[in-house]
Amino acid sequence: MAAALAAVSAGLAGAPPLRADPPIRCAERIVDLGMPDFEVRRLCGPPDGISPFSVQRFVALEPGRGGGVAAGSAVVVQGERWDYAARNGRLSRTLLFEAGRLVRIDVGGF
């Protein structure tokens, strides 16, 4: 099972983002989709709130590259929602991570 999740994570990491979310700035650096969670935390600091979640994804891998997972199979991917409150003139931000990679950025109000 661990090999299957690793294969799915690798497949997700190389997949293009589903939305064209705008990048954000943290510590004068750009934070954009696909970045690993540890890099985002290093740049943006710890979030004000973290909520774990899981989501079911369907695997679309090339034949023979699934690590034991068949294309079209459903797998559960673990994720986290990081919330940053509005402060210092910045809008609130919600970042969604799946398998340790940033997959969505939502920017809210003050």
C-alpha positions in Angstrom: 0.0 0.0 0.0 2.9 2.4 0.8 4.3 1.8 -2.7 0.9 2.5 -4.2 0.6 5.8 -2.3 4.1 6.8 -3.2 3.4 6.1 -6.9 0.2 8.2 -6.7 2.0 11.0 -4.9 4.7 11.0 -7.6 2.0 11.1 -10.3 0.2 14.0 -8.6 3.4 15.9 -8.1 4.1 15.9 -11.9 0.5 16.7 -12.9 -0.4 20.2 -14.0 -2.5 22.2 -11.6 -6.3 21.9 -12.0 -6.7 25.7 -11.7 -4.6 28.7 -12.5 -4.5 30.0 -8.9 -2.6 33.2 -8.5 0.8 32.9 -6.7 1.3 34.7 -3.4 4.3 36.3 -1.8 5.8 35.3 1.5 9.1 36.7 2.7 9.5 38.5 -0.6 9.5 35.2 -2.5 6.8 33.7 -4.7 4.8 30.8 -3.4 3.1 28.9 -6.2 1.4 25.6 -6.9 3.4 22.5 -6.7 5.7 23.7 -3.9 6.3 21.2 -1.0 4.7 22.0 2.3 8.0 22.4 4.2 9.2 25.1 1.7 5.9 27.0 2.0 6.1 26.8 5.8 9.8 28.1 5.7 8.7 31.1 3.6 5.3 31.9 5.1 5.8 30.8 8.6 3.4 28.5 10.5 -0.3 28.9 9.5 -2.9 30.2 12.0 -4.8 26.9 11.5 -4.4 23.5 10.0 -7.2 21.2 9.1 -6.4 17.7 7.8 -8.6 16.1 5.1 -8.6 13.2 2.7 -9.8 13.1 -0.8 -10.4 10.3 -3.3 -8.5 10.6 -6.6 -8.5 8.4 -9.6 -5.1 7.2 -10.9 -4.2 8.0 -14.5 -0.7 6.5 -14.9 1.1 5.0 -17.8 0.9 1.2 -18.0 3.6 -0.4 -15.9 4.4 2.8 -13.9 1.8 2.5 -11.2 3.8 0.7 -8.6 1.0 -1.9 -8.3 -1.8 0.6 -8.8 -3.9 0.1 -11.9 -4.8 3.1 -14.0 -8.4 4.1 -13.2 -8.1 2.9 -9.6 -9.4 5.1 -6.8 -6.9 6.0 -4.0 -7.3 8.2 -0.9 -4.8 11.1 -0.8 -4.2 12.8 2.5 -4.1 16.6 2.6 -4.1 19.7 4.8 -5.8 23.0 4.6 -3.6 25.9 6.0 -5.3 29.1 7.0 -3.5 32.4 7.3 -5.4 35.3 8.8 -5.4 38.8 7.3 -2.8 41.0 8.9 -0.3 43.8 8.1 -2.4 44.9 5.1 -2.4 41.4 3.6 -5.5 39.5 2.6 -6.4 36.2 4.3 -5.1 33.1 2.5 -6.1 29.5 2.4 -3.6 27.0 1.0 -4.6 23.4 0.2 -1.9 20.6 0.1 -2.3 17.1 -1.2 0.4 14.5 -0.6 2.6 17.3 0.7 2.3 19.6 -2.4 0.5 22.9 -2.8 -2.5 22.3 -5.1 -4.7 25.3 -4.5 -4.4 28.9 -3.3 -7.5 31.0 -2.2 -7.1 34.6 -1.3 -9.9 36.2 0.7 -10.7 39.6 2.3 -9.3 41.6 5.2 
